[in-house]
């Protein structure tokens, strides 16, 4: 089962980097977009000065996100824009989310992109709702309830408070990593019924609800980097590759694009021993026995929509 999605309610392509201080939430599809900078030591100081007026400061201050995004559709779905969707909002310290539509709905003549698009549009509209109160799990509840399209999607939402607390709610296999000083200090875990069948919010009663979401709180620091993505990223790129790619990029826009391109290249490489092929073999999926005898094994990336959101934590 492929998990993917795409949003095209507001088409935005910003080539300059700036902090999440835009006047409206952004809902994106296809194009690389942005909202600022990333990195380490000397490079970090330079980038932070262009993203926020403050210098690195040991005294805890209010923080927010600078964000870059990039989406690459499945090669067979380029004309339709794929089935991934995401939004970026400047609410509070910043809110980011990715939804990944379940492509199996196409077999029932249902456009798999409609459900994730509407889900993300509703989440974007409700992110500042008084009842939501900066709770991503409650945001999922209200956005899901407001979604009338037929279909289903995996989804992850992260909301940053000004005090540096990142609140995360996730249903399925979209993921998030927190990188600090070149090390991953936090990772979400995928939720699956079985291999390649993740938890998902659905228009049908058989799906999961906000109550099934995996909920986490992480205390962030200025200079931390957040990488969020659909499974098209994490099925094709190892964590150590994410860290090394982030380290050599000049800003969050470049980082999001580089990670998406790396995932795309791996997804089309039949010889690459990807995270997806490793998991498949661990679940008993492999080449026929005669090929095993010849020393062969199941390899290759997974063709999919790829959505990447990279956020840098900066002083507000």
N, C-alpha and C positions, 0 to 999 in steps of 0.2 A: 504494500500500500504506500502510495506516495503522499506526502503531506506538504502542501504548498499554499500560497495565496497572493493576492495583489490588490492594492487599493488605488483608486484613481479619482477620488472625489475632488481633491485639490492637487493639481499637478505642480510640483515645486522642484526647481533645479537651481540651487544656489551654489555658485562656484567660489564665492568668497567665504571665509570662515568667520563666524561670529558666535557669541554666547547665546544660550537659550533665553533670549530676552525679546523674542518676537511677539507681536501683539495678538497673534492667534495660534492655536495648536496647528501643527502641520500634519497633514495626511499625505502619504507619499506613495508613488508607484514608479517603478522602472528606473528613474534617474538617480544619480548620486546627488545627495543634498547634504546639508551641513548645519553646523552651528558651532564649530570652533577648533580646538587644538589639543595636543597630546604630548606626553613623553617622559624624559628622564634628565636628571642633573642639569648640565648647562643648557641643553635643549629645552628642558621643562621650564626653566626660568624665562627664557626668551618667549616661549609660546604662551605662558601664563600672562606675561605682560601685554600680549596682544589680545588676550581673551578676557582679561579682567584687570582692573586697575591695581589690584593688590599684588604684593610680593609673597613668596612662600613665608609663612609665619607660624611659629610654634604655638602661638596663642590661638585657641580654637575660635573660629569665626563662622559666620553663616556661609553655606556653600550652595552651589548649584551646578548643573550640567552644562558642558559644551558638547555638542553632538554632531557626528557625521553619519550619513547613511548611504547604503548602496544596495540595489536589488538587481539580480540577474535572473530572468525567467528560465525555466526549463527550455532546452533547445527546441522542443516541439510546441512550445506555448508562447513563443516570442510575440507573435502577432496579437495575441489576446492579453499579453502583459503578465501571464503567469497567474498563480492562485495564492500567492502570499500577500499579506497586507500588514501595514504598520502605521503607527502614529508617533509623533513627538510633540510634547506640549511644554510650555514654559510655566505651567501651574506650579506654585510653591517653588521647590528647588529643581523641578523638572520631572516629567513623567514620560516614559517610553514603553512601547508595547509592540509585540509581533504576534500575528495570527497566521496559521498555516492551514489552508483549505484541504479537505480530503478529496483527492482526485477520483475516488471510486464513485462519487455521485454522478460523474459523467456517463456511467453505464446506465443510469436511469434518466438520461436526457436532462439532467440538472447541471447548470453551470456551477462548478465547485468554487468559483471565486466570489460568488455573490454573498454567501454567508460570512466569510471572514471580512469582506469589505464592509458590510453593514455592521458587523460586530465591532470593528475598529472605529467606524464612524460614530457609533453610539458611545463607545468608551471615551472617545475624544470629546464628545459633547457633554458627557457626564463627569469628566475628571474633576471639575471644580464643584460638583454638586454637594450641597450641605450634608445630605445623608451619607454620602460616600466618605466624607471626613478623612481624606487621605488614606483610605484603606483599600488596597488593590483587590482584595478578595470581594469586598462589597461592590467595588466598581465592576468586577466580572459579573456579579449577580445582577446588577441593574442593566448592564449592557446586554447581557444574554437575554434577559426578560424582554428587552425592547427590540430584539432582533426577530424579524418575521420571515426572513428568507429561509428557504429549504436548504439543508446542508449541514456541515459540521466542520470544526476546526480545532486544532491544538492552539494554545494561546499562552503568552506570558506577559505580565504587566509589572513594571517596577516604578515606584513613586519615591522621589527623594525629598526628605524633609530638610528644612534649612539648617537643622542641627547636625546633619550628616547621616541620619538614619535612613537607610534604603529599605523600603518595604516591597516584598516580592510575592506575587501569587502566580502560580503556573499550573496549567492543566495539560498534560501530554509531554511532548518531547522538544518543544522550543526551549532554548537554554540561555543561561547567563553565566559569565565568568567575571570575577573581580580580580584585577591585577594590581599588585602593589610592589614597587621596587623590583620589577622583573620576576615576580612570583605570583602564581595564582593562589589567592587566599580564600576564595569561596567559589563553589560551583553548584549549580542546581543539578538535580538528578532527574532523568526522564521517567515518566510513568507509562507503563505498558501493560496491556492485558496479556499479550504475548508478542513475540518478535514481529516488528513492523506493524503492530496494531496498537498505537498509543491511546491513552485517554483523550477524550475530545468533548468539547461542548457541542451540542447538536440541537437541531430543530425537532428531533424525535425524543420520545420519553426514555428510550434505551440508553441515551448518552449520559455523560457525567454532568455534574452541576458545579457551582462555585464551592460547594461543601467538600468536593473531592480535590480541590486545589491544594498543592503543596505550598505552604506559606513560610517565608523566611524574613528575618530582619538582619541587616548587616550594617555595622557602624563604619562609615567611610571617612577617609581623610582627604584633604586637599592633595591633588596629584595622583589619586587612584584612577584607574581606567576600568570602565565597564564595557564588556563585549556581550551584546545580546544578538541572538539570531534564530532563524528557523533551523530545522534539522538538516536542511541543505548545507548549512555551514558545518555543524558539528559531526555529521556523518562523513564528511570529507576532509576535515582539517583536525589534526591532533592539537591538544592543548599547548604542547611545546612550540608548535608552529605558530599558534596564535600569539604567544608571548614574544617570539623572535620577530614576527611581522610587525607587531605594535612597536617594538623597540627601535626599528629602523625607519619608521615613518615620521614625517615632519609634523603632521597634524591629524585630527580625527577623520577628516574627509579622505585624505590619502590612505589612512589605515583601514577605513571601512571598505574602500574600493579594492585595496590590496588583498584583504581577507576574502572578499567576494570573488575576486579573480582567481585566487589560489584555490578556493573551494571548487570553482567552475573547472579549472584545469585538472584537478584531481578527479572530479566526477567523471571526466571523459577518458581517464587513463585506465585501461583495462589491466595494466600491470601494477598499479599502485595498490599497496596493501593498506587500505583505508580503515578508519575506525568502523565503518559500516561492514566491510568484509570480515574484519576481526570479530565483530559481534556475531555476524552470521555463522561463522565457523564455530564459535563458542556455543551457539544454539543448535548445532548439529547440521547446518547447511553447508554443503561442500561439493566439490567436483565428484564425478563417478569414481568408483573404487579403482578402475583400471588406470585412471589418470593419477590417482593418489600413488599407485604403485610406481608410476613413472616420476614421482616426486613433484607432481603438480598440486596446486591448492587453489581454492576460490580466492580471487583477488579482484580488485577494481573498485572505483568509487561508485557513488550513487547519483544518477542523473536526477535533478530536482530543481525546483525554484530555490534561489539562495537569497536570503535577506540578512543584512548585517547592519547593526546599529552600534556605533562606538561612542562612548561618552567619557569625557574627562571631567573630574571633579575639581572645581575651581572656587576660590573665595568670591563671594558675591560682592 
